[in-house]
Amino acid sequence: MEQHFSREIFYYKQYFLKFFNEQTEDVQRKFDWVLELISTIDRVPKKFFQHMEGTVGLYEIRVEVGSNIFRAFAFFDEGKLIIVANGFQKKTQKTPPSELELAKKIKKEYFDEKRKK
C-alpha cells in the first residue's frame, strides 16, 4: 500500500541530527515513529506535536521512552514543510530557556538563509 504524506519533514543543518545520533536505539526508534506519525496523519495528537505557547510558530515534538522525556523544536515553512530545529532531553517540568532560545535562533537563521537565495 502506498503511504500518503500530509507533511514533509526537513532536518535543518546538523542541529537535530547531532542530538538524534547521540541517543539510544530505543529513543531513535521512537523519534522516527513520532516523526512518521507527524508526516502521515492529518490530525496529530497534542501528545506528540503541539504549538509552544508564547512563541511565534514554534512547535514541540514530544517523545517519551520509559521515564525519560525528549523534545525537539520545529516550525513550518510554506504550509506542509516542517523544519526540525534542535532536540534535547527534558529533565525538569519547564522547558529549558536555552533550548527555546536556540530554536528561535535556528528558525531565524533558516529564514535569513532562505531570503538570501
C-alpha positions as CSV (number, residue, x, y, z in Angstrom):
1,M,0.0,0.0,0.0
2,E,1.3,3.4,-0.9
3,Q,1.9,5.8,2.0
4,H,0.2,9.2,2.0
5,F,2.2,12.1,3.3
6,S,0.4,15.1,4.8
7,R,3.6,16.9,5.7
8,E,7.3,16.8,4.7
9,I,10.0,16.7,7.4
10,F,13.3,18.5,6.8
11,Y,16.3,18.5,9.2
12,Y,18.0,21.8,9.1
13,K,21.8,21.5,9.1
14,Q,23.0,19.2,11.8
15,Y,21.3,20.7,14.9
16,F,18.7,17.9,15.5
17,L,20.6,15.1,13.8
18,K,23.6,15.5,16.1
19,F,21.3,15.1,19.1
20,F,19.5,12.2,17.5
21,N,22.7,10.3,16.8
22,E,23.7,10.5,20.4
23,Q,20.5,8.8,21.6
24,T,19.9,5.1,22.3
25,E,18.4,2.9,19.7
26,D,15.0,3.0,21.6
27,V,14.9,6.8,21.6
28,Q,15.9,7.0,17.9
29,R,13.1,4.4,17.1
30,K,10.5,6.4,19.0
31,F,11.6,9.7,17.4
32,D,11.4,8.0,13.9
33,W,7.9,6.7,14.8
34,V,6.6,10.1,16.0
35,L,8.1,11.9,13.0
36,E,6.5,9.4,10.7
37,L,3.2,10.0,12.5
38,I,3.5,13.8,12.1
39,S,4.3,13.4,8.4
40,T,1.5,10.9,7.6
41,I,-1.7,11.7,9.6
42,D,-3.8,14.8,9.2
43,R,-4.7,15.4,12.9
44,V,-1.6,14.7,15.0
45,P,-2.5,14.2,18.8
46,K,-1.1,17.0,21.0
47,K,0.6,14.4,23.0
48,F,3.2,14.2,20.1
49,F,3.1,17.6,18.4
50,Q,2.0,20.9,19.9
51,H,2.4,24.6,19.3
52,M,4.6,26.2,22.0
53,E,2.6,28.8,23.9
54,G,4.3,32.2,24.0
55,T,6.2,31.6,20.7
56,V,5.6,32.7,17.1
57,G,5.3,29.5,15.1
58,L,7.4,27.1,17.2
59,Y,6.2,23.6,17.8
60,E,7.3,20.9,20.2
61,I,7.7,17.3,19.1
62,R,7.2,15.1,22.1
63,V,8.7,11.7,22.8
64,E,8.7,9.5,25.9
65,V,10.8,6.4,26.3
66,G,10.3,4.8,29.7
67,S,10.6,7.5,32.3
68,N,12.7,9.7,30.0
69,I,11.2,12.7,28.2
70,F,12.7,14.1,25.0
71,R,11.7,17.1,22.9
72,A,12.5,18.6,19.6
73,F,11.5,22.1,18.3
74,A,10.2,22.6,14.8
75,F,8.5,25.2,12.7
76,F,6.6,25.3,9.4
77,D,7.8,26.7,6.1
78,E,5.4,27.1,3.2
79,G,2.4,25.2,4.7
80,K,3.3,21.5,4.8
81,L,7.0,21.6,5.2
82,I,8.2,21.1,8.8
83,I,11.7,22.1,9.7
84,V,13.1,20.3,12.7
85,A,15.5,22.5,14.6
86,N,17.0,21.2,17.9
87,G,16.4,18.3,20.2
88,F,17.0,17.8,23.9
89,Q,16.2,15.6,26.9
90,K,13.8,17.2,29.2
91,K,14.8,16.8,32.9
92,T,12.6,19.4,34.5
93,Q,8.9,20.5,34.3
94,K,9.8,23.7,32.5
95,T,11.4,23.8,29.0
96,P,15.0,25.0,29.4
97,P,15.1,28.6,28.2
98,S,18.5,27.9,26.5
99,E,16.8,25.3,24.3
100,L,13.9,27.6,23.4
101,E,16.4,30.4,22.6
102,L,18.4,28.1,20.4
103,A,15.2,27.1,18.5
104,K,14.4,30.7,17.9
105,K,17.9,31.4,16.7
106,I,17.8,28.4,14.3
107,K,14.4,29.5,12.9
108,K,15.8,33.0,12.3
109,E,18.9,31.6,10.7
110,Y,16.8,29.3,8.4
111,F,14.6,32.1,7.1
112,D,17.5,34.5,6.8
113,E,19.4,32.0,4.6
114,K,16.3,31.3,2.6
115,R,15.7,35.0,1.9
116,K,19.3,35.4,0.6
117,K,18.8,32.7,-2.0
